Structure formats: structure tokens, C-alpha cells
Amino acid sequence: MRPTGAAVLLFGGAIPLTLALVLFDTELWPVALATSFACLVLLGVDAVRTPGPAALRREVTGPEILYIGDADPLRVSLSLAAPRPLEVEMIVDVGALLEPLPPAQVRVEPGPPTDIEMPLVPVRRGTAVVERAWYRWTGPLGLIRRTAVDPMDQEIAVVPNVRAVKSEAIRFSEWSATLGIKPESRVGQGSEFEAMRDYVAGLDHRWIDWKHSARHRMLVCKEFRTERNHQVILAFDTGHLMSEPVDGVSRLDHAINAGLLVGYVSMKSGDQTGLYAFDSDIGMWVEPLGGLQNFGILQARTGRIDYSESETNFTLGLARLAERLSRRSLIILQTDFVDTTTAELMVENIARLTARHLVLFVSIRNPELNELINRRPSDTSDVARAVVATQFQRERQVVFERLRRLGVYCLDVPRERVGVGLINSYLDIIGQELI
């Protein structure tokens, strides 16, 4: 309990007033004393009428898990065991993995509890901490302020956004039916024999089986389905460039969310999905797993992929990856580069991978470059920035063109489209039997 600014002003104004009365007439000293006493009485009355910490019942409930890119509420319930309402100012201290929470002010009425929701927004994966909650309120006269502190130290796991993965995967359930996820299969898609059927007008003549047609004395043709049980490797570059934030979330976290999305769809379609992470050394390797029941293993291991400040060693990383693969695979490489010079070793080592495997190269566009290029210049410095940004864009296009000539599938999209773009590319590759 401590005096407020209003109490300080009250006493600060009363002291000169009492001194002025005594200097004007010494016989007025009882009035000056009464003035000071009245101020003390007002302070005491406000202290008595201000509810103590025990009168304000507080309950804070936080989520057990937070997902990168989403916000989940921290729920605070306040109930008052006092006859008059109370204006409560509240602030919650959180750790470095969460965005700071703004102060909240709420009016708590006697009776039913008052509920407040404060959004918890994670900025990085790891273990976030809600440290403590502060409450402050003043008395009816505004002269006394009481404070309550509730230590919490609640730990919350911040994991890749599997919630968004599953919701996005539903959007592709109908498309995935063409690849064998559902019982029906589209005629002519794939190379694996499915069944025989009567020939009808409109079917390709190349599908006609002439031996069976002669035996049955009617035209019959073959049906095919897309081959399954492919091997898909989610390869993540965890070097320092992937720690750069894009719209408040690091490139690595965007990449992991998109990778889990395509991993979910590939496992559901019957393919085997593995995980590989590297920077200056090998960070993680998970053998390809099949079946949707193993998606939880993939999710748990991606949560352990750590951020790094090291320079990415593509020679070591991609060579070690090639050693671990015993069959032709689809390698989804999610990385980033700055210019043609820094990308030289990356392109050379990707070229070695394409000799045996199919590589899908994924990079997230930098929104700041587009903003600098499209912004209307106001001075020469803006023009210089636009020129430099344009040069960076041209060099990126040069690198992508070199990769395409090597037979690499390239995906360079904004962060909000990387998941959908990955799914579309995966479906296109599987549908064309390119693996």
C-alpha cells in the first residue's frame, strides 16, 4: 500500500497553505493544524476503504502448448469480495520467446467473476515462460494504491504450427484423392496397374489390351493408378539466414510449418517422409517413415530443430544427405541465399544431388525487397535503395534459372503461399511419376 500522485499533490498543496496561514496570523495555527489533520484523515479513510489483496481473488490459466504463427489466450479470472466495484490495472510479465503483453484495465464488479483474455504470441520455438502477474488498484478517493503480485513461472511449449497443418491439409483432400488417398483412382494417372475395364469412347487407344480384347471378343483396356510408397525428404537449412524474421516469424519456422504440411499429405497418401536439418554440420536426421500414425514423430522432431548463427555448409550437408539415401527420393530443400556469389557452392552441390534424386528448391521471398522496389522515392537515398533491391532480385532470378536448367523444381513465393505452393508442387510431381 502506498500513496498515489493525488495524495502527494494534496499534501504538497496543504503544506504551503498552512505555512501561509501561520505567517499571515499566528493565531490561525489551529486552522493550519486542522488542515494537515484533515489530509491525514482523508488518507486514512481511503486506506480503510480500499480492498486488500485478499478481497480480489485472482486466477490465471494459460495454454499448455503454443503454435508458431498463432495466438492463444491467457485467461485471467477476477472476482471481488467487496461491496463496491473496483478498477484494476493488470500487466503480465512473459519471457523472451513471447511478445510483450500490453497493460489491461478492467472494471471488476462484486459477484460473478470477470474474465479477461490476453493473447500470447510466440516469436520462436522453445519453452516460453509466463513469469508473473501484477495487479494495481486505487481507493475510492484515489489517494491510496494497493499492489498484488502473483509469481507464476508457467512453462509453455512453443512448437511448429501443426494446427494450421491439419486445417490446410483438409483443403487438399479432394485433390489428393487422385493420388490414391481415397479408394477411387483416375484412369490414366500413374503407371501402376489397377484393373481392366471395358473400352468406352474417349479413352486413349494406347490403354487397350489387344490380347485380352481378342480373348473376350470385345475391346478392354487397362486402368492405372499413381504409384505410392515414394520417399520424400524434408531438408531444412538452419543457418543464420533462416533465422531472419518474416512478418514476425523466422524463415525457419515458416519452412517447418510448410514442411509439416506436405509431410502430412505425403504420409496420408502412402509415401514415406524423412527429416534432415543442417547448417555448418549435420543437425538432425530422421529415417523416412510411412503411415499417418508416425506423423507425431515427425512433429516432435521438428520441434527440436534449433536456430543457428553458423554459416551453412552446403558441401558437407548435401553430401551427407546423399550418403544416407539408398533409393531415388524427392528432396524438398528449404533454404535461402543472398546473391549469386553466396549461392555458387549451393548450386554446385544441388547439381550433384540431381544426378540421382529429384530436388524441389523452396525459398521465401523477402517482402522488404518488393516494398523498396515499389515504393515511390522521395529522395536520392530511396532511389539508391530501390536500385540495390532490384539488383538483388535479378541475382535471385539468375540463381533460380540456373537451378531450373539443372532439372530442379523451384518455388519462390511469399510466406503466406509457401504451404499451398509446396502441396501443389508435390501433387504435380507425384501425378507425373517424376520420382
Secondary structure by P-SEA (a helix, b strand, c coil): ccccaaaaaaaaaaaaaaaaaaaacccaaaaaaaaaaaaaaaaaaaaaaccccccbbbbbbbbccccccbbbbbbbbbbbccccccbbbbbbbbccccccccbbbbbbccccbbbbbbbbbbcccccccccbbbbbbbcccccbbbbbbbbbcbbbbbcccaaaaaaaaaaacccccccccccccccccccccccccccccccccccccaaaaaaacbbbbbbbccccbbbbbbccccccccccccccccaaaaaaaaaaaaaaaaaaabbbbbbbbbcccccccccccccccaaaaaaaaaaacccccccccaaaaaaaaaaaccccccccccccccccccaaaaaaaaaaaaccbbbbbbbbbcaaaaaaaacccccaaaaaaaaaaaaaaaaaaaaaaaaaaabbbbbbcccccaaaaaaaaaaaaaaaccc
